[in-house]
Amino acid sequence: MISERLQRAVKNSGYRQYELAHAIGVDRSMLSGWLVGISRVRDGDSRVLQLGAILGVPAKACFSADIGRRPFLRRHLGPAMHAGPRRGAAGDRVVSRRPPRT
């Protein structure tokens, strides 16, 4: 997971995300996903280290020790995303609200 220090550096850099993404060879949506915690990134990923080098963030400060957590989802989507499958009135699992295909 990308560290808060690197996230702040991106935000305060004056560069647009698509400019930074192009510089490290990824799509803007991938960089955005890393920054908000939706997409995972492995520790030591060379693209993140390159981003840190561009922004003046040392390699050791590019990654967070908070592996496996997705704070963006909890903060922005609320507990409903983590409540498990929806249940119908009889307690049956609701798979889809769409009518069956004909």
C-alpha positions in Angstrom: 0.0 0.0 0.0 1.3 3.5 -0.8 2.3 5.5 2.2 0.4 8.7 3.3 3.7 10.6 2.8 3.8 9.6 -0.9 0.0 10.4 -1.2 0.6 13.9 0.2 3.6 14.4 -2.1 1.4 13.5 -5.1 -1.3 15.9 -4.0 1.1 18.8 -3.2 3.4 18.3 -6.2 1.5 20.5 -8.6 1.5 17.7 -11.2 -1.7 16.2 -12.5 -2.2 12.5 -11.8 -2.2 11.7 -15.5 1.2 13.4 -15.9 2.7 11.4 -13.0 1.1 8.2 -14.3 2.6 8.8 -17.8 6.0 9.4 -16.3 6.0 6.1 -14.5 4.4 4.1 -17.3 1.0 3.3 -15.9 -2.6 4.4 -16.6 -4.0 7.3 -14.6 -6.8 5.1 -13.3 -4.2 2.7 -11.9 -2.3 5.4 -10.1 -5.6 6.8 -8.7 -6.5 3.4 -7.5 -3.2 3.0 -5.7 -3.6 6.5 -4.1 -7.1 5.9 -2.7 -6.4 2.3 -1.7 -8.7 0.5 -4.1 -5.9 -1.2 -6.1 -3.2 -3.0 -4.3 0.5 -2.5 -5.0 3.3 -4.8 -3.9 6.1 -3.6 -1.7 9.1 -2.7 -3.7 7.1 -2.1 -6.9 9.6 -0.2 -9.2 6.8 2.1 -10.6 6.0 3.3 -7.1 9.7 3.7 -6.3 10.1 5.7 -9.5 7.1 7.9 -8.5 8.8 8.5 -5.1 12.0 9.5 -6.9 10.2 12.0 -9.1 8.6 13.6 -6.0 11.6 13.4 -3.7 10.2 10.8 -1.4 12.8 8.2 -0.2 12.3 4.6 -1.2 11.7 3.5 2.4 9.0 6.0 2.8 7.0 5.0 -0.3 5.2 2.1 1.2 2.9 1.8 4.2 3.2 -1.0 6.8 -0.6 -1.1 6.8 -0.8 -4.0 4.3 -4.2 -5.6 3.4 -6.4 -2.8 4.6 -8.6 -0.6 2.4 -9.3 2.6 4.3 -10.9 4.2 1.3 -13.7 1.7 1.1 -14.5 1.9 4.8 -14.4 5.6 4.9 -16.3 6.4 1.7 -18.6 3.4 1.1 -19.5 2.7 4.7 -20.2 -0.5 6.6 -22.7 -1.7 3.9 -19.8 -2.9 1.8 -18.5 -5.1 4.6 -21.8 -6.4 5.9 -21.7 -9.6 3.8 -24.3 -10.8 1.3 -27.8 -9.3 1.2 -30.6 -11.4 2.7 -34.2 -11.5 1.5 -37.2 -11.5 3.8 -37.0 -15.2 4.4 -33.3 -15.1 5.1 -32.4 -16.3 1.6 -29.4 -14.8 0.0 -30.3 -12.2 -2.6 -28.1 -12.6 -5.7 -29.5 -10.1 -8.1 -32.5 -7.8 -8.3 -32.7 -8.1 -12.1 -35.4 -10.2 -13.6 -34.3 -13.5 -15.2 -33.2 -13.4 -18.8 -35.7 -14.8 -21.3 
